[in-house]
């Protein structure tokens, strides 16, 4: 059989560890944005994606999404609870600041609006610009092309190493939360991918394969060893790290649905309610 084709935003250390352990035959491609990721998934270029569960809500239940179409995309398994997802800023006074997002109507953007509110900022107090995937936004933040953005999955460690700090954390404001899920149009077509990722996550959280995780984090995310060790700690964090049982829990889905209801586009009726059934 050909390898499973997977689309992701940031290189997946979990995927690489599972592959090193012999559990997977997967090719990973990095995507520039969530619309591009789902366009490729719907066109058949990917068999599965590692993505925000809010993207699945958008492309399964909401006709008002960047592609303007819906499809029966399924959340196959939960992967992590945000991996340090937080609002990082280059300045302390954020009124009039430029906030970068993937796209303004996406899950990380909704979480960002909630975090900004926790800091006393309304939507008219800052400018929102679409700059694509998290690695792209990290580069823009460090280059001064934006003043604040949402970072996670190792990207935030690079920001901290450059002296940029988190001003609000998702794990403190929007909890319980899911940051990443494995999603597919045809779960049967991706074989044991979900089981392999979940088994690897369970092992990592239990303290196994630490050297392998650190090695892959250094390679995949260009982290030095101290930062890779911090990344390992985050993987094991119950609040922000891996989901060792792979369960997409209703409480976290409710958080995401409520963020989309609050900050997303107006919809006829409540199509998002189906996600909680």
Buried (B, 14 or more C-beta within 10 A) or exposed (E): EEEBBBBBBBBBBBBBBBBBBEBBBBEBEEBEBBBBBBBBBBEEEBBBBBBBBBBBBBBBBBBBBBBEEBEEBBBBBBBBBBBBBBBBBBEEEBEEBBBBBBBBBBBBBBBBBBBBBBBEBEEEBBEBBBBBBBBBBBBBBBEEBBBBBBBBBBBBBBBBBEEBEBBBBBBEBBBBBBBBBBBBBEBEEBBEBBBBBBBBBBBBBEEEBEEBBBBBBBEBBEBEEEBBBBBBEBBBBEBBBBBBEBEBEEEBBEBBBBBBBEBBEEBEEEBBEEBEE
